[in-house]
Amino acid sequence: MAADDDSLTGRLERYVKVGASMGGLAARIAGNRYLGLPMDRGRHAADLKAALGGLKGPLMKAAQLLSTIPDALPEEYAAELAQLQSNAPSMGWPFVKRRMAGELGQDWQSRFASFERGASAAASLGQVHRAAALDGTALACKLQYPDMRAALEADLRQLRLVFAIYERYDSAVRTADIFDEIAARLREELDYAREAKHIALYADMLGGESDIHVPGVIGGLSTDRLLTMHWLEGAPLLRWSETASQEQRNALAARMFRAWYLPLYRYGIIHGDPHLGNYTVRDNGDVNLLDFGCVRIFPPRFVQGSIDLYWALTRGDEALAVQAYENWGFRNLSRELIAALNQWALFLYGPLMDDRVRRLTEGMAGNYGRDTAQKVHEDIKRLGGVTPPREFVFMDRAAIGLGSVFIHLKAELNWHDLFRSLIEDFDVDALARRQSEAIARADLD
């Protein structure tokens, strides 16, 4: 999104074009169904990417997120959407000055010792500028693009149409709750005051982890659409890993595991977007967490369900598996449907059940995950479909996203021991108490 040229007229023109393309795609799918013609899902997916390719901003963020959530969209759609780029041209300096003045007042530059004109990073919802406080402290200023709330609501209407098209020919997974979950998290991401509270929450939860770092927020230089934080020095993971030893890569993977799953199993909270741009690595291998827009707070019973399912699979306890799925919100599960769901659960939990040092993908063929997801999808569709609890969206997102990081690092760890260390003393009432206290300390509603 080139913010300087993002006029209302220009945005409306793009939405008209996208709407027409989506309407044509929907009509063709409906015609195929009426005439009994075979569905060319590959062609439909390519058409969808072409229809969406002219838009930037929230819809691109949602599309890329969807491409990593198993069964949210068919394989062909996910592959096409994964190619969309959400990185946008940054706002030019005249526009940045106007935006900063709108957030901090006309004298905003006097409140910084320096403020770099060029953005150090530009993404789908905003961009980051490096700056220095009056005392010389290095700062990161995250500035939201203009009119993003209106853009988000317009983009969500297009996303709802994507789901509607999908469900016209594939009813295995009903997507209403998935849409609601994505919409809720994206709306939260536009609230930088809430993100500041998320940062405080994570600083609290990870306070005992000396090798995981969270930036401090500068309250006097932050608003609902400007978030000013301490600048944390570090290298992108892909660049850092080029020269790292196996031992260093293993240590980083263990830190990343704890950074994501200690908050989940002690507080019922997870960072829902393990995107490569959301953390950096220090020279000594410590992890910097940078972006806290997408944070999911789970009901304690949902976390209880994830642990119950682990023990059910480990012990072959079908009754406990049913209890776990019911804790997640599934109802009226047949034995066949439970068996289908367990196939995907075994894929995700498999490395955590294997008590030895190993790579995450050891013993798996190259397409094992995709093939497993496809088989589960077909079984669920044959059995009448299922409505996944909305909490699944970012739980699966985190698991798949982190898994890809561990695979890239070629990490060799005892995943079983890492996981067991987090759940060995699990008590759902204690989690509920810790969660409530942490949320109160962070002043989250």
FINUDREN-562231 format. One record per residue (C-alpha): z, y, x; residue number from 1; residue in three letters. Coordinates in nm, 4 decimals, m for minus. Example, Ala and Ser with C-alpha at 12.3 -4.5 7.8 and 13.67 -1.06 7.14 Angstrom:
# FINUDREN-562231
ATOM|z|y|x|i|aa
ATOM|0.7800|m0.4500|1.2300|1|ALA
ATOM|0.7140|m0.1060|1.3670|2|SER
***
This chain:
# FINUDREN-562231
ATOM|z|y|x|i|aa
ATOM|0.0000|0.0000|0.0000|1|MET
ATOM|m0.1054|0.3240|0.1611|2|ALA
ATOM|0.1677|0.5382|0.0166|3|ALA
ATOM|m0.0050|0.8738|0.0758|4|ASP
ATOM|m0.2982|0.7646|m0.1428|5|ASP
ATOM|m0.0907|0.5805|m0.4001|6|ASP
ATOM|m0.1675|0.8106|m0.6910|7|SER
ATOM|m0.1010|0.7081|m1.0485|8|LEU
ATOM|m0.4773|0.7045|m1.1082|9|THR
ATOM|m0.5368|0.4801|m0.8086|10|GLY
ATOM|m0.2665|0.2366|m0.9140|11|ARG
ATOM|m0.3964|0.2235|m1.2703|12|LEU
ATOM|m0.7483|0.1548|m1.1453|13|GLU
ATOM|m0.6225|m0.1372|m0.9383|14|ARG
ATOM|m0.4245|m0.2804|m1.2296|15|TYR
ATOM|m0.7238|m0.2536|m1.4612|16|VAL
ATOM|m0.9323|m0.4435|m1.2067|17|LYS
ATOM|m0.6670|m0.7087|m1.1547|18|VAL
ATOM|m0.6055|m0.7403|m1.5277|19|GLY
ATOM|m0.9741|m0.7943|m1.5929|20|ALA
ATOM|m0.9967|m1.0570|m1.3192|21|SER
ATOM|m0.6874|m1.2357|m1.4493|22|MET
ATOM|m0.8235|m1.2226|m1.8031|23|GLY
ATOM|m1.1500|m1.3781|m1.6886|24|GLY
ATOM|m0.9625|m1.6530|m1.5082|25|LEU
ATOM|m0.7511|m1.7242|m1.8160|26|ALA
ATOM|m1.0604|m1.7342|m2.0383|27|ALA
ATOM|m1.2376|m1.9792|m1.8068|28|ARG
ATOM|m0.9348|m2.2104|m1.7995|29|ILE
ATOM|m0.9096|m2.1971|m2.1792|30|ALA
ATOM|m1.2823|m2.2734|m2.2088|31|GLY
ATOM|m1.2540|m2.5720|m1.9768|32|ASN
ATOM|m0.9686|m2.7091|m2.1838|33|ARG
ATOM|m1.1584|m2.6575|m2.5120|34|TYR
ATOM|m1.4727|m2.8265|m2.3799|35|LEU
ATOM|m1.2830|m3.1054|m2.2086|36|GLY
ATOM|m1.4209|m3.0130|m1.8675|37|LEU
ATOM|m1.2342|m3.1092|m1.5478|38|PRO
ATOM|m1.0067|m2.8408|m1.4008|39|MET
ATOM|m1.1269|m2.6989|m1.0698|40|ASP
ATOM|m0.7834|m2.5939|m0.9467|41|ARG
ATOM|m0.9113|m2.4995|m0.6023|42|GLY
ATOM|m1.1607|m2.2540|m0.7509|43|ARG
ATOM|m0.9009|m2.1120|m0.9891|44|HIS
ATOM|m0.6591|m2.0622|m0.6997|45|ALA
ATOM|m0.9204|m1.8808|m0.4925|46|ALA
ATOM|m1.0031|m1.6606|m0.7920|47|ASP
ATOM|m0.6345|m1.5821|m0.8329|48|LEU
ATOM|m0.6024|m1.4739|m0.4702|49|LYS
ATOM|m0.9121|m1.2565|m0.5081|50|ALA
ATOM|m0.7689|m1.0993|m0.8246|51|ALA
ATOM|m0.4367|m1.0189|m0.6595|52|LEU
ATOM|m0.5713|m0.9278|m0.3185|53|GLY
ATOM|m0.6172|m0.5592|m0.4025|54|GLY
ATOM|m0.2479|m0.5058|m0.4764|55|LEU
ATOM|0.0373|m0.4527|m0.2357|56|LYS
ATOM|0.4072|m0.4090|m0.2868|57|GLY
ATOM|0.6367|m0.6172|m0.5098|58|PRO
ATOM|0.3711|m0.8529|m0.6444|59|LEU
ATOM|0.2672|m0.9522|m0.2939|60|MET
ATOM|0.6292|m1.0180|m0.2042|61|LYS
ATOM|0.6664|m1.2338|m0.5142|62|ALA
ATOM|0.3408|m1.4180|m0.4430|63|ALA
ATOM|0.4409|m1.5046|m0.0880|64|GLN
ATOM|0.7831|m1.6155|m0.2093|65|LEU
ATOM|0.6258|m1.8380|m0.4730|66|LEU
ATOM|0.4046|m2.0015|m0.2121|67|SER
ATOM|0.7171|m2.1541|m0.0524|68|THR
ATOM|0.8965|m2.2753|m0.3685|69|ILE
ATOM|0.8083|m2.6382|m0.4438|70|PRO
ATOM|0.6494|m2.6857|m0.7876|71|ASP
ATOM|0.6669|m2.3183|m0.8847|72|ALA
ATOM|0.2869|m2.3248|m0.8602|73|LEU
ATOM|0.0344|m2.6015|m0.7880|74|PRO
ATOM|m0.0418|m2.6852|m0.4243|75|GLU
ATOM|m0.3831|m2.5137|m0.4431|76|GLU
ATOM|m0.2313|m2.1907|m0.5762|77|TYR
ATOM|0.0512|m2.1931|m0.3202|78|ALA
ATOM|m0.1921|m2.2379|m0.0315|79|ALA
ATOM|m0.4045|m1.9435|m0.1422|80|GLU
ATOM|m0.1102|m1.7127|m0.2136|81|LEU
ATOM|0.0442|m1.7913|0.1249|82|ALA
ATOM|m0.2544|m1.6168|0.2843|83|GLN
ATOM|m0.1821|m1.2851|0.1136|84|LEU
ATOM|m0.0332|m1.0248|0.3439|85|GLN
ATOM|0.2490|m0.8047|0.2198|86|SER
ATOM|0.2593|m0.5852|0.5314|87|ASN
ATOM|0.1319|m0.2423|0.4342|88|ALA
ATOM|0.0072|0.0635|0.6220|89|PRO
ATOM|0.3059|0.2851|0.6861|90|SER
ATOM|0.3599|0.6225|0.5219|91|MET
ATOM|0.2299|0.9084|0.7337|92|GLY
ATOM|0.4707|1.1606|0.8872|93|TRP
ATOM|0.4141|1.4390|0.6283|94|PRO
ATOM|0.4943|1.1938|0.3514|95|PHE
ATOM|0.7995|1.0577|0.5368|96|VAL
ATOM|0.9362|1.4109|0.5759|97|LYS
ATOM|0.9029|1.4708|0.2021|98|ARG
ATOM|1.0661|1.1379|0.1200|99|ARG
ATOM|1.3567|1.1984|0.3597|100|MET
ATOM|1.4077|1.5482|0.2200|101|ALA
ATOM|1.4194|1.3990|m0.1277|102|GLY
ATOM|1.6961|1.1614|m0.0188|103|GLU
ATOM|1.9069|1.3750|0.2195|104|LEU
ATOM|1.8012|1.7344|0.1505|105|GLY
ATOM|1.5713|1.9832|0.3231|106|GLN
ATOM|1.7920|1.9977|0.6343|107|ASP
ATOM|1.7837|1.6202|0.6854|108|TRP
ATOM|1.6466|1.6369|1.0405|109|GLN
ATOM|1.9535|1.8314|1.1536|110|SER
ATOM|2.1638|1.5255|1.0687|111|ARG
ATOM|1.9944|1.3144|1.3369|112|PHE
ATOM|1.9691|1.3626|1.7119|113|ALA
ATOM|1.6212|1.2091|1.6877|114|SER
ATOM|1.4013|1.0403|1.4305|115|PHE
ATOM|1.0839|0.8531|1.5309|116|GLU
ATOM|0.7779|0.9627|1.3371|117|ARG
ATOM|0.6087|0.6230|1.3419|118|GLY
ATOM|0.7575|0.3325|1.1517|119|ALA
ATOM|0.8873|0.0436|1.3614|120|SER
ATOM|0.8168|m0.1912|1.0695|121|ALA
ATOM|0.6317|m0.1527|0.7380|122|ALA
ATOM|0.6657|m0.4113|0.4614|123|ALA
ATOM|0.6059|m0.4521|0.0902|124|SER
ATOM|0.8865|m0.2335|m0.0463|125|LEU
ATOM|0.9537|0.0160|0.2309|126|GLY
ATOM|0.9458|0.0880|0.6043|127|GLN
ATOM|1.1939|0.1251|0.8887|128|VAL
ATOM|1.2197|0.4149|1.1320|129|HIS
ATOM|1.4219|0.4123|1.4494|130|ARG
ATOM|1.6546|0.7117|1.4853|131|ALA
ATOM|1.9653|0.8297|1.6711|132|ALA
ATOM|2.2862|0.9690|1.5254|133|ALA
ATOM|2.4240|1.3006|1.6503|134|LEU
ATOM|2.6572|1.1053|1.8810|135|ASP
ATOM|2.3633|0.9080|2.0218|136|GLY
ATOM|2.4215|0.5836|1.8295|137|THR
ATOM|2.0928|0.3960|1.7723|138|ALA
ATOM|2.0065|0.3750|1.4033|139|LEU
ATOM|1.7594|0.1996|1.1743|140|ALA
ATOM|1.6534|0.4014|0.8665|141|CYS
ATOM|1.5033|0.1879|0.5900|142|LYS
ATOM|1.3082|0.4169|0.3581|143|LEU
ATOM|1.1725|0.2908|0.0258|144|GLN
ATOM|0.8162|0.3719|m0.0777|145|TYR
ATOM|0.7861|0.6123|m0.3734|146|PRO
ATOM|0.7696|0.5028|m0.7370|147|ASP
ATOM|0.8567|0.1430|m0.6507|148|MET
ATOM|1.0552|0.0804|m0.9676|149|ARG
ATOM|0.7536|0.1565|m1.1863|150|ALA
ATOM|0.5325|m0.0436|m0.9491|151|ALA
ATOM|0.7692|m0.3405|m0.9699|152|LEU
ATOM|0.7681|m0.3521|m1.3493|153|GLU
ATOM|0.3883|m0.3316|m1.3563|154|ALA
ATOM|0.3622|m0.6058|m1.0942|155|ASP
ATOM|0.6051|m0.8286|m1.2833|156|LEU
ATOM|0.3795|m0.8090|m1.5879|157|ARG
ATOM|0.0965|m0.9436|m1.3723|158|GLN
ATOM|0.3225|m1.2171|m1.2344|159|LEU
ATOM|0.4145|m1.3273|m1.5854|160|ARG
ATOM|0.0428|m1.3671|m1.6537|161|LEU
ATOM|0.0072|m1.5846|m1.3408|162|VAL
ATOM|0.2734|m1.8180|m1.4795|163|PHE
ATOM|0.1151|m1.8176|m1.8244|164|ALA
ATOM|m0.2205|m1.9223|m1.6771|165|ILE
ATOM|m0.0536|m2.2019|m1.4798|166|TYR
ATOM|0.1294|m2.3427|m1.7806|167|GLU
ATOM|m0.1929|m2.3556|m1.9831|168|ARG
ATOM|m0.2971|m2.6615|m1.7886|169|TYR
ATOM|0.0141|m2.7938|m1.6139|170|ASP
ATOM|0.3408|m2.8280|m1.8043|171|SER
ATOM|0.5436|m3.0304|m1.5537|172|ALA
ATOM|0.7631|m2.7341|m1.4633|173|VAL
ATOM|0.8439|m2.4688|m1.7217|174|ARG
ATOM|0.8546|m2.1373|m1.5439|175|THR
ATOM|1.0391|m1.8912|m1.7699|176|ALA
ATOM|1.3653|m1.9158|m1.5750|177|ASP
ATOM|1.1819|m1.9022|m1.2428|178|ILE
ATOM|1.0194|m1.5777|m1.3505|179|PHE
ATOM|1.3512|m1.4331|m1.4700|180|ASP
ATOM|1.5179|m1.5203|m1.1404|181|GLU
ATOM|1.2458|m1.3652|m0.9261|182|ILE
ATOM|1.2419|m1.0531|m1.1435|183|ALA
ATOM|1.6196|m1.0122|m1.1171|184|ALA
ATOM|1.6239|m1.0482|m0.7379|185|ARG
ATOM|1.3283|m0.8116|m0.6874|186|LEU
ATOM|1.4945|m0.5468|m0.9030|187|ARG
ATOM|1.8071|m0.5812|m0.6914|188|GLU
ATOM|1.6037|m0.5414|m0.3723|189|GLU
ATOM|1.5070|m0.1907|m0.4806|190|LEU
ATOM|1.8736|m0.0885|m0.5015|191|ASP
ATOM|1.9665|0.0045|m0.1448|192|TYR
ATOM|2.3214|0.0961|m0.2497|193|ALA
ATOM|2.3612|m0.2654|m0.3605|194|ARG
ATOM|2.2103|m0.3886|m0.0354|195|GLU
ATOM|2.4727|m0.1869|0.1546|196|ALA
ATOM|2.7365|m0.3807|m0.0392|197|LYS
ATOM|2.5593|m0.7071|0.0471|198|HIS
ATOM|2.5860|m0.6106|0.4146|199|ILE
ATOM|2.9599|m0.5497|0.3752|200|ALA
ATOM|2.9880|m0.8859|0.1993|201|LEU
ATOM|2.8141|m1.0699|0.4849|202|TYR
ATOM|3.0132|m0.8867|0.7519|203|ALA
ATOM|3.3254|m1.0129|0.5725|204|ASP
ATOM|3.2067|m1.3732|0.5240|205|MET
ATOM|3.0732|m1.4089|0.8803|206|LEU
ATOM|3.3502|m1.2117|1.0471|207|GLY
ATOM|3.4708|m1.5203|1.2333|208|GLY
ATOM|3.1269|m1.6050|1.3749|209|GLU
ATOM|3.1102|m1.4173|1.7069|210|SER
ATOM|2.7465|m1.5131|1.7716|211|ASP
ATOM|2.6104|m1.3868|1.4362|212|ILE
ATOM|2.5785|m1.0103|1.3957|213|HIS
ATOM|2.5466|m0.7870|1.0882|214|VAL
ATOM|2.4618|m0.4147|1.1119|215|PRO
ATOM|2.7064|m0.1468|1.0090|216|GLY
ATOM|2.5964|0.0927|0.7322|217|VAL
ATOM|2.6162|0.4710|0.7764|218|ILE
ATOM|2.7273|0.5749|0.4289|219|GLY
ATOM|2.6726|0.9478|0.4742|220|GLY
ATOM|2.3079|0.8886|0.5635|221|LEU
ATOM|2.2315|0.6347|0.2898|222|SER
ATOM|2.1265|0.6610|m0.0765|223|THR
ATOM|1.9877|0.4300|m0.3439|224|ASP
ATOM|1.6477|0.4458|m0.1675|225|ARG
ATOM|1.7458|0.5093|0.1956|226|LEU
ATOM|1.9592|0.2677|0.3949|227|LEU
ATOM|2.0736|0.3832|0.7396|228|THR
ATOM|2.2280|0.1168|0.9628|229|MET
ATOM|2.3160|0.0540|1.3246|230|HIS
ATOM|2.0130|m0.0607|1.5234|231|TRP
ATOM|2.0605|m0.4175|1.6525|232|LEU
ATOM|1.8593|m0.5010|1.9641|233|GLU
ATOM|1.6817|m0.8347|1.9634|234|GLY
ATOM|1.3483|m1.0105|1.9877|235|ALA
ATOM|1.1500|m1.1741|1.7071|236|PRO
ATOM|1.2198|m1.5475|1.6938|237|LEU
ATOM|0.8608|m1.6474|1.7718|238|LEU
ATOM|0.8566|m1.4406|2.0905|239|ARG
ATOM|1.2081|m1.5450|2.1968|240|TRP
ATOM|1.1333|m1.9135|2.1545|241|SER
ATOM|0.8312|m1.9015|2.3875|242|GLU
ATOM|1.0563|m1.9093|2.6966|243|THR
ATOM|1.3724|m2.0673|2.5519|244|ALA
ATOM|1.4933|m2.4069|2.6751|245|SER
ATOM|1.5587|m2.7009|2.4435|246|GLN
ATOM|1.9319|m2.6356|2.4741|247|GLU
ATOM|1.8886|m2.2690|2.3800|248|GLN
ATOM|1.6662|m2.3566|2.0842|249|ARG
ATOM|1.9199|m2.6128|1.9626|250|ASN
ATOM|2.2007|m2.3570|1.9873|251|ALA
ATOM|1.9985|m2.0996|1.7931|252|LEU
ATOM|1.9192|m2.3518|1.5200|253|ALA
ATOM|2.2905|m2.4340|1.4846|254|ALA
ATOM|2.3732|m2.0614|1.4544|255|ARG
ATOM|2.1028|m2.0128|1.1942|256|MET
ATOM|2.2353|m2.3114|0.9991|257|PHE
ATOM|2.5840|m2.1619|0.9896|258|ARG
ATOM|2.4562|m1.8104|0.9143|259|ALA
ATOM|2.2931|m1.9399|0.5951|260|TRP
ATOM|2.5173|m2.2257|0.4850|261|TYR
ATOM|2.8696|m2.1176|0.5748|262|LEU
ATOM|2.8479|m1.8395|0.3099|263|PRO
ATOM|2.7071|m2.0881|0.0594|264|LEU
ATOM|2.9660|m2.3640|0.0928|265|TYR
ATOM|3.2690|m2.1396|0.1464|266|ARG
ATOM|3.1793|m1.8530|m0.0891|267|TYR
ATOM|2.8919|m1.9726|m0.3118|268|GLY
ATOM|2.6580|m1.7051|m0.1734|269|ILE
ATOM|2.3230|m1.7415|0.0034|270|ILE
ATOM|2.0671|m1.5160|0.1690|271|HIS
ATOM|1.7580|m1.6029|m0.0322|272|GLY
ATOM|1.4876|m1.4904|0.2106|273|ASP
ATOM|1.4898|m1.6496|0.5588|274|PRO
ATOM|1.1699|m1.4613|0.6446|275|HIS
ATOM|1.0939|m1.4282|1.0172|276|LEU
ATOM|1.1227|m1.0506|0.9891|277|GLY
ATOM|1.4772|m1.0671|0.8540|278|ASN
ATOM|1.6495|m1.1573|1.1809|279|TYR
ATOM|1.6098|m1.1179|1.5560|280|THR
ATOM|1.7525|m1.3011|1.8571|281|VAL
ATOM|1.9531|m1.1377|2.1351|282|ARG
ATOM|1.8970|m1.2173|2.5023|283|ASP
ATOM|2.2035|m1.4455|2.4985|284|ASN
ATOM|2.0810|m1.6342|2.1900|285|GLY
ATOM|2.3026|m1.4575|1.9347|286|ASP
ATOM|2.1458|m1.3921|1.5924|287|VAL
ATOM|2.1047|m1.0494|1.4299|288|ASN
ATOM|2.0736|m1.0556|1.0485|289|LEU
ATOM|1.8751|m0.7503|0.9392|290|LEU
ATOM|1.7762|m0.7551|0.5728|291|ASP
ATOM|2.0117|m0.8183|0.2824|292|PHE
ATOM|1.8076|m0.7212|m0.0206|293|GLY
ATOM|1.7785|m1.0776|m0.1516|294|CYS
ATOM|2.1279|m1.2258|m0.1850|295|VAL
ATOM|2.2134|m1.4833|m0.4528|296|ARG
ATOM|2.5680|m1.5343|m0.5831|297|ILE
ATOM|2.6005|m1.8800|m0.7436|298|PHE
ATOM|2.8448|m2.0016|m1.0063|299|PRO
ATOM|3.0985|m2.2242|m0.8227|300|PRO
ATOM|2.9959|m2.5236|m1.0374|301|ARG
ATOM|2.6411|m2.4964|m0.8997|302|PHE
ATOM|2.7701|m2.5338|m0.5426|303|VAL
ATOM|2.9884|m2.8217|m0.6608|304|GLN
ATOM|2.6733|m2.9845|m0.7994|305|GLY
ATOM|2.4880|m2.9598|m0.4665|306|SER
ATOM|2.7751|m3.1354|m0.2866|307|ILE
ATOM|2.8193|m3.3959|m0.5606|308|ASP
ATOM|2.4498|m3.4799|m0.5359|309|LEU
ATOM|2.4819|m3.5291|m0.1590|310|TYR
ATOM|2.7654|m3.7761|m0.2083|311|TRP
ATOM|2.5804|m3.9439|m0.4981|312|ALA
ATOM|2.2752|m4.0057|m0.2795|313|LEU
ATOM|2.4889|m4.1171|0.0141|314|THR
ATOM|2.6831|m4.3687|m0.1966|315|ARG
ATOM|2.4129|m4.4654|m0.4461|316|GLY
ATOM|2.6340|m4.3349|m0.7297|317|ASP
ATOM|2.4076|m4.2701|m1.0300|318|GLU
ATOM|2.6889|m4.1409|m1.2524|319|ALA
ATOM|2.7798|m3.8774|m0.9939|320|LEU
ATOM|2.4122|m3.7786|m0.9628|321|ALA
ATOM|2.3983|m3.7236|m1.3402|322|VAL
ATOM|2.7154|m3.5123|m1.3181|323|GLN
ATOM|2.5585|m3.3070|m1.0367|324|ALA
ATOM|2.2384|m3.2389|m1.2305|325|TYR
ATOM|2.4396|m3.1469|m1.5398|326|GLU
ATOM|2.6469|m2.9049|m1.3310|327|ASN
ATOM|2.3142|m2.7458|m1.2405|328|TRP
ATOM|2.2190|m2.7069|m1.6043|329|GLY
ATOM|1.9900|m3.0063|m1.6647|330|PHE
ATOM|2.0298|m3.1729|m2.0030|331|ARG
ATOM|1.9151|m3.4959|m2.1708|332|ASN
ATOM|1.8087|m3.6622|m1.8481|333|LEU
ATOM|1.6596|m4.0088|m1.8725|334|SER
ATOM|1.7047|m4.2613|m1.5924|335|ARG
ATOM|1.3362|m4.2209|m1.5049|336|GLU
ATOM|1.3676|m3.8440|m1.4788|337|LEU
ATOM|1.6803|m3.8777|m1.2626|338|ILE
ATOM|1.4884|m4.1127|m1.0317|339|ALA
ATOM|1.2064|m3.8576|m1.0035|340|ALA
ATOM|1.4457|m3.5730|m0.9252|341|LEU
ATOM|1.6236|m3.7903|m0.6689|342|ASN
ATOM|1.2990|m3.8324|m0.4759|343|GLN
ATOM|1.2897|m3.4606|m0.3980|344|TRP
ATOM|1.6659|m3.4518|m0.3358|345|ALA
ATOM|1.6343|m3.7343|m0.0817|346|LEU
ATOM|1.3614|m3.5402|0.0981|347|PHE
ATOM|1.5862|m3.2330|0.1297|348|LEU
ATOM|1.9121|m3.4165|0.2009|349|TYR
ATOM|1.7657|m3.6912|0.4220|350|GLY
ATOM|1.8406|m3.5310|0.7624|351|PRO
ATOM|2.1940|m3.4449|0.6447|352|LEU
ATOM|2.2607|m3.8109|0.5636|353|MET
ATOM|2.1449|m3.9410|0.9040|354|ASP
ATOM|2.4409|m3.9381|1.1449|355|ASP
ATOM|2.2623|m3.8886|1.4776|356|ARG
ATOM|2.0833|m3.6271|1.6845|357|VAL
ATOM|1.7250|m3.5925|1.5615|358|ARG
ATOM|1.4481|m3.3522|1.4791|359|ARG
ATOM|1.4256|m3.2448|1.1187|360|LEU
ATOM|1.0861|m3.4113|1.0657|361|THR
ATOM|1.1525|m3.7297|1.2594|362|GLU
ATOM|0.9934|m4.0309|1.0932|363|GLY
ATOM|0.7879|m3.8164|0.8560|364|MET
ATOM|0.4102|m3.8050|0.8444|365|ALA
ATOM|0.2484|m3.4628|0.8702|366|GLY
ATOM|0.2036|m3.4218|0.4941|367|ASN
ATOM|0.5185|m3.6080|0.3916|368|TYR
ATOM|0.6872|m3.3105|0.2256|369|GLY
ATOM|0.3741|m3.2059|0.0377|370|ARG
ATOM|0.3001|m3.5635|m0.0695|371|ASP
ATOM|0.6584|m3.6120|m0.1872|372|THR
ATOM|0.6479|m3.2889|m0.3886|373|ALA
ATOM|0.3160|m3.3908|m0.5459|374|GLN
ATOM|0.4465|m3.7353|m0.6470|375|LYS
ATOM|0.7631|m3.5848|m0.7956|376|VAL
ATOM|0.5515|m3.3290|m0.9811|377|HIS
ATOM|0.3279|m3.5982|m1.1297|378|GLU
ATOM|0.6265|m3.8121|m1.2343|379|ASP
ATOM|0.8018|m3.5192|m1.4012|380|ILE
ATOM|0.4840|m3.4197|m1.5844|381|LYS
ATOM|0.4374|m3.7788|m1.7088|382|ARG
ATOM|0.7973|m3.7791|m1.8349|383|LEU
ATOM|0.7520|m3.4623|m2.0400|384|GLY
ATOM|0.8354|m3.1863|m1.7952|385|GLY
ATOM|1.1563|m3.0146|m1.6928|386|VAL
ATOM|1.3025|m2.6649|m1.6840|387|THR
ATOM|1.4589|m2.6080|m1.3396|388|PRO
ATOM|1.7792|m2.4027|m1.3427|389|PRO
ATOM|1.6999|m2.0507|m1.2245|390|ARG
ATOM|1.9505|m2.0897|m0.9386|391|GLU
ATOM|1.7101|m2.3420|m0.7820|392|PHE
ATOM|1.4593|m2.0733|m0.6899|393|VAL
ATOM|1.6455|m1.9252|m0.3961|394|PHE
ATOM|1.8346|m2.2422|m0.3024|395|MET
ATOM|1.5001|m2.4162|m0.2474|396|ASP
ATOM|1.3560|m2.1011|m0.0895|397|ARG
ATOM|1.6345|m2.0960|0.1704|398|ALA
ATOM|1.6136|m2.4700|0.2413|399|ALA
ATOM|1.2362|m2.4726|0.2877|400|ILE
ATOM|1.2296|m2.1431|0.4792|401|GLY
ATOM|1.5054|m2.2455|0.7191|402|LEU
ATOM|1.3515|m2.5885|0.7588|403|GLY
ATOM|1.0308|m2.4280|0.8827|404|SER
ATOM|1.2334|m2.2318|1.1409|405|VAL
ATOM|1.4056|m2.5471|1.2647|406|PHE
ATOM|1.0718|m2.7258|1.2865|407|ILE
ATOM|0.9202|m2.4380|1.4865|408|HIS
ATOM|1.2181|m2.4469|1.7247|409|LEU
ATOM|1.1764|m2.8244|1.7646|410|LYS
ATOM|1.5539|m2.8324|1.7251|411|ALA
ATOM|1.7287|m3.1615|1.7974|412|GLU
ATOM|2.0705|m3.1637|1.6316|413|LEU
ATOM|2.3079|m3.3814|1.4379|414|ASN
ATOM|2.2377|m3.2158|1.1019|415|TRP
ATOM|2.4825|m3.4585|0.9403|416|HIS
ATOM|2.7730|m3.3237|1.1493|417|ASP
ATOM|2.6734|m2.9597|1.0929|418|LEU
ATOM|2.6685|m3.0126|0.7173|419|PHE
ATOM|2.9849|m3.2230|0.7000|420|ARG
ATOM|3.1780|m2.9588|0.8960|421|SER
ATOM|3.1069|m2.7133|0.6129|422|LEU
ATOM|3.1908|m2.9391|0.3176|423|ILE
ATOM|3.4670|m3.1678|0.4462|424|GLU
ATOM|3.7469|m2.9669|0.2801|425|ASP
ATOM|3.5421|m2.8418|m0.0153|426|PHE
ATOM|3.7403|m2.7422|m0.3212|427|ASP
ATOM|3.5605|m2.5676|m0.6059|428|VAL
ATOM|3.8687|m2.3731|m0.7150|429|ASP
ATOM|3.9247|m2.2457|m0.3602|430|ALA
ATOM|3.5579|m2.1435|m0.3401|431|LEU
ATOM|3.5855|m1.9550|m0.6689|432|ALA
ATOM|3.8913|m1.7691|m0.5404|433|ARG
ATOM|3.7295|m1.6808|m0.2053|434|ARG
ATOM|3.4118|m1.5691|m0.3820|435|GLN
ATOM|3.5982|m1.3441|m0.6228|436|SER
ATOM|3.8026|m1.1861|m0.3426|437|GLU
ATOM|3.4989|m1.1285|m0.1178|438|ALA
ATOM|3.2985|m0.9713|m0.4009|439|ILE
ATOM|3.5911|m0.7415|m0.4799|440|ALA
ATOM|3.6264|m0.6354|m0.1142|441|ARG
ATOM|3.2544|m0.5521|m0.1031|442|ALA
ATOM|3.2842|m0.3631|m0.4343|443|ASP
ATOM|3.0032|m0.5696|m0.5903|444|LEU
ATOM|2.9876|m0.5890|m0.9697|445|ASP
***
